[in-house]
Amino acid sequence: MSDTSQQKDGTPMRGEIPVAGGLPAVLRIPVPNSNGLAIEFRPRGHVPKGGTTSTLFIQSPNGKQHLRLDYGFNKNTGKIEWHWNQKGTNKVFGIKNHTTVGRAGQVAGNAARYFKYAGRTLVVVGAAMDAYSIVTASKPLRRTVQVVSAWGAAAAGCKVVGAGGAAVGSAAPGLGTAAGGIIGCAVGGFFGYITAEAVSGYIYDWAEDTIFTPLPELQTAQ
């Protein structure tokens, strides 16, 4: 179903597409077998006063271990260019500090620069669509249960499938890791959303339409 399809309860729109598309920009996407590294679009730990020149990060929760795609002066080549900066991740990815990236790296770096904002915007749009769907639904409580369940499952799906994508993509460490994780996150988020939405709606309808007959009280001996 598309996000404009009619719902059983009369809801005219859903937010699964913008939510799934935006989740990679707001969640940490785990990288398996990396001692806690995850794909992100914002730095953790110390950030220079002028801001970071990196756009894509595979980093630990505190940012001390990282592999980041950076645009700036590369002391190995003496040029201002896209390159990898790393600290404590060489054993995981086999990428040395200040390694130059090719055309694919340039495209990825520029895309990541815009996606960190576009992705957050998509999440906000998805939230607004789902809030509107609750307000306009013929059964607001049912729709609320669906939305809450869908968002939780979307986040879980993003992390689980994203981790699998990162593992597969790591056949081409660095860019492949990031691409696999981001795509997997979006796919997992989408299917997590629509699955939980459908299941929660079914359970709600079942509970609403089910009449429970109380058992007769047993007479106790006096």
N, C-alpha and C positions, 0 to 999 in steps of 0.2 A: 504494500500500500504506500502511496505517497503521502507527504505531510499535508496535503489538501483534501484527502479522501474523507468521506462522510463516515462518522462513527456510529456505532449501534445506539449510543445515547444521544445522538444528534450533534455531537461536537464536530465543527467544520474543519479543524486543523490540529496538527500535532507537531511536536518539535523534534522528532527523531533525527531528521537529516541535519539540521544545523547543530544539534547537540553532538551527534557522532563526529561531524566534521570539525568541531571546535575542541573536543576533549583532549586531543594530543597537545594542544597549546597550554592546557591548564593542569594536566596531571603528570606525575612522574611515571614514565614507562620503564619498568624494570628490564635490565639486561641480564639474562641468566648467566650463572657461573662467572660473575664479575666482581664478587665481594661487595654487593650493594650499590653498584653503579646504576644510573637510570638516565633516560633521555629526557632533556628539558630544553626550553627555549629562553630561560632566564638563568643568570649565574647565582650560585650560592657562595657564601663566604665573603671574603673581602672583594669589594668592587672599587676601582679607582674613582676619584672625585669627578673626573670627566666622563665617567660611565665606561662600560665595556665596549670593546671593538669586536667582540665575538658574538655570533648569532645562534650557534647550535652547540649544545653542551651534552656530554655524556659524563655524569659526575656523581660523586658520593653525596650523601645528605648534607655534609658540611662544606662541600666544594673543594676540600683539600686534595682529593684525587680527581683528576678531570682530563678529558680529551675534549678540546673545544676548537671549533672552526672559526678562525680569526682573520679579519682583514686589517692589515697593518704592515709595519716594517718587519721584514724577515731578515734577521741578521745572517742567516746562512747564504742568502742570495744577494743581499744588499738592495732588495726591491720592496716596494709596497705592493703586496699581493695577498691572495687568499692562501692560507696555510694552516696546518694543525699545530696547536700548542698542547702539550701534555705534561702531566705530573702524576707519577705513580700509576700510570695505566699502560705502560709499554708492554708489560708481560701479558696483559689481557688482549690488546689489539695489535701489538707488534709495530706500532707507529711511533717513530722517534719525534722528539721535539723539533719544531720548525720545519716539518716536512711539507713541501709544496704540494698543492692539489691541482688537478687539471681542470678542464672545462666543466666537468660534472660538479666538481667542488665549488666552483664559482657560482654555478646556477643554484646549487643547494644553499650556499651561504646567503645569496640574495633572497631566495625564496623564504628561508627561515627568518630573515630580517622582517619581512612583512607578515608572515604567518603568525608570529607571536601576538600581533595585534588583531589580525583578522580572525584568528581562532577564538580569542576571547570574545570578540564581537559576536561570532556565531553562537557561542554558549549563551550570551545574553539574549540574543534573538530567540533561541530555542526556549529559554526560560519564559520569555514574554509570551511566546506562542502557547506554551503549556498553561501558563497562568490564565490566558484568555480562554483556552479550551475548558478550564474549570469553571470560569464565570459563566460561560455560555452553554455549558452542558445541561441537558435535561435532568441528569443525575449528578450533581456536583460532587457528592461524596464518593460515588463510584469513580469518577474521573480523577479525583484527588488521590485515591488509592492507586490508580493506574500510574499516575505521574510520579508519585513517590517511589513506587516499585521500579518503574522504568528507569529513572535516573540512577538509582542504586545499582541496578543490573548493568546499566550502560557503563558506569565507572568500573565495575568489576570486570566486565567484558573487555573494556579497553586495556586494563592492566594484564589480564590473562592472555588474550590473543596478541596484544602488543608485545608481550614478553616472548611469545612464540615466534612472532615476526622478526623480532630483534635477533633471536637465536639463529633463525634461518638466514637472515641478512648478513650475519657476521661472517658468512663465507667470504664476503668482501668487507673486511673490518673498517669501521668508521662510518663512511657514507652508507654502506649496505646495512650496517647495524641500525643506523638512524632511520633509513627509509623503511626497512622491514618493520621496525617498531611503530613508526607513525602510521603506516598503512594498516598494520594489524590492530592498532588501537582504534582507528576509525571503524574498521569492519566489526571488531568485537563490540564496540560501543553501540553500533547500529543494531546488530542482532540481539544484543543484550536488552536494548530498549524495547524493541518490538515483541520479543519473546515474553519479557516480564509484563509488559502492558497487556498482552493477550491473556496470559495465565491469570494475572490478578483480576482482570475483568471477568473471566470465566468463574473464578472462585467467588467473587462478589455476587454475581448473578445466582450462582448455586446456593450460596448462603441466604440470599434474599428470598429465593423462591422455595426454599426448603421449610417444611413445617415439622417441627419436632414435637412428638407426642410424649408427654411426661409419663414416666412409669408410675403405676399405682402405688400408693404408700402401703407399706406392710404394717399390719397391726401387731403391736408388741404385746407380749404376754403380761398380764397384770399380776 
